Amino acid sequence: MRGEREGGSARDVAALLREAAERLAAGGLPTPRLDAECLLAAALGCERAALYGRREAVPPAATARFAALLDRRAAREPVAYLTGIREFWSLPLKVTPAVLIPRPDTEILVEAVLGLLADRARTPATVADVGTGCGAIAIALAVALPGAHLYAVDVSPEALSLAAENAHRFQVEKRITFLQGDGTAPFFATGLAGALDVLAANPPYIPTAELAALPPEVARFEPRLALDGGADGLTFHRHLAAGAPRLLRPGGFLAVEVGAGQAGAVRALLAGTPDLAPLPTVQDLAGRDRVCLARRHGPAG
Ligand SMILES: C[S@@+](CC[C@H](N)C(=O)[O-])C[C@H]1O[C@@H](n2cnc3c(N)ncnc32)[C@H](O)[C@@H]1O
């Protein structure tokens, strides 16, 4: 970055982007041009698409903001933490380093839940999201299911407060009850035993020993609490399977995201849980098993 450090002259968008992308590429970042565009748009306070038609030079103050963002990206800080926004289910959600950055794969979980409730889109389904983070799953479901009430739990107060802010942003806050606590415990404490139509979760599922080998963006910047799934990555899945038969209505569903290579073990866990029957696993767009499903025995209520 030349201009701003040499006295703050205005710079041309194309030249700024070219230099930035070259720098990020030289640092081994996988999507240098895209990252540079996102960061320049953030520095200018505009949409990324607006960069293409922009004729005016970038003013020195914005060039300096861009340079600072670029330094942080070169140190592998995720773009979403730098811009403060990540789109999920076409909803631009606010994210901070207190929460996992929502992944496109998790949209498969949202789709799967909508499929399970296909005939109930406008009826008052009761749906829980355990480990809600920035609220991605609960908010997407609340938007897609206007008749539903959501319960969103996280052990992290910072995550819950951000999730509540995001819910307000998309005007679904009146249909989401946020509960702070450990796993499914807040549902039992709130008298929801036997009341849930769906218990959904994208839980922490990375085996502890594999955390250090994750890409630096994840290992160094995303909260360990959101990643660490215990020795085999499945601590949370066992907890959910144990709670599901008592929390779900007869005929209600458990929908849980899994990591690479975990679906077989989770299916076996669900098959071995009294009162639950596994349903076919849902694959992501790359054809990997991504969402394990089970149904509580009994007629749908
Ligand atoms: C993988 S992140 C998922 C975040 C969000 N649902 C998503 O899909 O982007 C897991 C979340 O579980 C939360 N969490 C971890 N341990 C928990 C616990 N014992 N009880 C409740 N939430 C927990 C973390 O704070 C984190 O927000």
The ligand as an ORCA input file, in Angstrom:
! r2SCAN-3c Opt
* xyz 0 1
  C     -20.487    -24.431     15.917
  S     -21.075    -23.018     16.776
  C     -22.634    -22.781     15.939
  C     -23.106    -21.375     15.923
  C     -24.337    -21.163     15.033
  N     -25.417    -22.025     15.433
  C     -23.997    -21.430     13.577
  O     -24.409    -22.449     13.045
  O     -23.309    -20.597     12.965
  C     -21.537    -23.737     18.328
  C     -22.160    -22.801     19.350
  O     -22.403    -23.567     20.528
  C     -22.149    -22.775     21.663
  N     -21.860    -23.683     22.784
  C     -20.712    -24.342     23.068
  N     -20.853    -25.095     24.178
  C     -22.133    -24.908     24.591
  C     -22.893    -25.406     25.676
  N     -22.372    -26.268     26.566
  N     -24.178    -25.020     25.798
  C     -24.737    -24.143     24.923
  N     -24.062    -23.624     23.875
  C     -22.782    -24.012     23.705
  C     -20.980    -21.909     21.269
  O     -20.909    -20.748     22.071
  C     -21.312    -21.621     19.791
  O     -22.059    -20.428     19.688
*
